[in-house]
Amino acid sequence: MTRAVPAALRRGPFTLAQAAAAGVSRDMLRGRQYRQLFRGAYVWVGVEMTLTMWLRGALLVLPADAVVSHLTALRLYGLEMGSGPLELSTTTGLRSRLRGVRLHRRLGRLSPREIKGLPVTGPDRTLVDCGTRLGIVSLVQAADHLVHTGATTLDALHRYCLDRHLHGVQRCRRALGLACEGAESPRETFVRLMLVFARLPHPICNPEVQDAHGRFVARVDMLYAVYRVVVEYDGWQHERDARQRQRDRERRELLEGLGYRLIVVTDEDLRRSPEDVPRRVHAALRDRGYAGPAPVMSVQWSRWFALS
């Protein structure tokens, strides 16, 4: 006869001691109703194993001061940057032998904030930690994302990086020189950096365009105001959402009526011919009077921006 799982053990991961307190023995934990996450941490099989649940399980058996950090912290801030082990940090000298967990030893005091009930490094420290993991393009995307979602401000990130001498901070300082306070999505940042690293001018991020009477017309992704050239990134949602397509068409007709030249970049453009994106933008700028050099796509540029 299968014994009912105690309510106290249905909410998420638990330790051996918590299982014993609920009347569940080690032998019972080896049955089909339970799953071992890590040594000393278990969960009822009916619990959906999200990132949060895995982290709750790890925190049960890691040092008491452990906090979520690095790329795993960035995931909790809403941005996925590749796969890998769960990353956490501690000031203790203990080493983690948990499978799928990487525990970092810190010398200085950790000042976490709470996200989804978990202790997580602050956005500034998270960005600097990610500077030891991410390339410059991904790091700028991370900075833009943290600012756009309200986790921090560009000024706060600058101050933090100037005041600290941590691993990853130099790369972060460079990334912040390329970050944009108005960027609204990692893909927009990606397209902007394609242009900047091809040695085209920096566009303005997400400005409002007004007509001759100062009335609002549209908000655009990227703008070369002097040349009246707009660059927009259209993700999959623009293709699949009929209402979004209608809105895009109407606002673009308004912009074209005001004399703006629009360059629309899609995911297919990024996959099929990324080098054409800076070339298209340069051609539009040149037609509007831009006298700067043609874009330069180096070997490093291709490594950064080739998605195929």
Summary of the structure (lengths in Angstrom):
residues: 308
radius of gyration: 24.4
end to end distance: 54.3
largest distance: 81.9
contacts: 924
relative contact order: 0.07
helix: 43%
strand: 17%
